[in-house]
């Protein structure tokens, strides 16, 4: 973890694919947060190590989804009406 400021920038699909291949991660679930007006506020794509057991992958994804949901609520002062999770196709 670093306290250094950073600039957010979009990552292309190609950069994402290269990063996964280089780090030996595999696509995991996607979490999307939708508000009552139908607008999507954010979506996150998770990548996990294939060295983790299936149980560890599921538990990690569930814990991260809960933490992200709490953060969306705390930062945006909004409670999503829909949190959609979609497993990656491999």
C-alpha positions in Angstrom: 0.0 0.0 0.0 1.3 3.4 -0.8 0.4 6.9 0.3 1.6 8.4 -2.9 -1.0 10.3 -4.9 -1.9 8.7 -8.2 -3.8 9.7 -11.3 -6.7 7.6 -12.4 -6.7 6.7 -16.0 -8.7 4.3 -18.1 -7.2 1.0 -18.8 -7.8 -0.5 -22.2 -9.0 -4.0 -22.6 -5.7 -4.9 -24.2 -3.8 -3.5 -21.2 -6.1 -5.4 -18.8 -5.5 -8.7 -20.8 -1.7 -8.1 -20.8 -1.7 -7.4 -17.0 -3.6 -10.5 -16.3 -1.3 -12.6 -18.5 1.9 -11.1 -17.0 0.7 -11.5 -13.4 -0.8 -14.9 -14.0 -4.2 -13.9 -12.8 -7.5 -15.1 -14.2 -10.6 -13.1 -14.7 -13.0 -13.3 -11.7 -16.5 -11.8 -11.1 -17.6 -8.4 -12.1 -19.5 -6.3 -9.6 -21.9 -3.6 -10.9 -23.7 -1.0 -8.7 -27.0 0.4 -10.0 -29.0 3.2 -8.4 -32.8 3.6 -8.1 -32.9 5.9 -11.2 -31.3 3.1 -13.3 -27.9 4.8 -13.5 -24.8 2.7 -13.0 -22.4 4.3 -10.5 -19.5 1.9 -10.9 -18.4 -1.6 -11.9 -15.3 -3.5 -10.9 -13.7 -6.4 -12.6 -11.8 -8.7 -10.3 -8.9 -10.9 -11.2 -7.7 -13.7 -8.9 -4.8 -16.1 -8.8 -5.5 -19.6 -10.1 -3.3 -20.8 -7.3 -6.1 -20.1 -4.8 -8.6 -22.8 -4.1 -12.2 -22.4 -5.4 -13.4 -21.8 -1.9 -10.7 -19.1 -1.3 -11.6 -17.4 -4.6 -15.3 -17.3 -3.7 -14.6 -16.1 -0.1 -12.3 -13.4 -1.4 -14.8 -12.2 -4.0 -17.6 -12.1 -1.4 -15.5 -10.2 1.1 -14.4 -7.7 -1.6 -17.9 -7.2 -2.8 -19.1 -6.4 0.7 -16.2 -4.0 1.3 -16.9 -2.3 -2.1 -20.6 -2.1 -1.3 -19.8 -0.4 2.0 -17.5 2.0 0.3 -20.0 3.0 -2.4 -22.6 3.7 0.3 -20.1 5.7 2.5 -18.5 7.7 -0.3 -21.6 8.4 -2.4 -24.1 8.5 0.4 -26.2 6.2 -1.8 -27.4 2.7 -1.3 -27.4 0.7 -4.5 -30.7 -0.9 -5.4 -29.0 -3.5 -7.4 -25.6 -5.1 -7.0 -25.0 -7.5 -9.8 -22.3 -10.0 -9.9 -21.3 -11.9 -13.0 -18.8 -14.7 -13.1 -16.2 -14.5 -15.8 -16.3 -16.9 -18.6 -13.1 -18.8 -18.9 
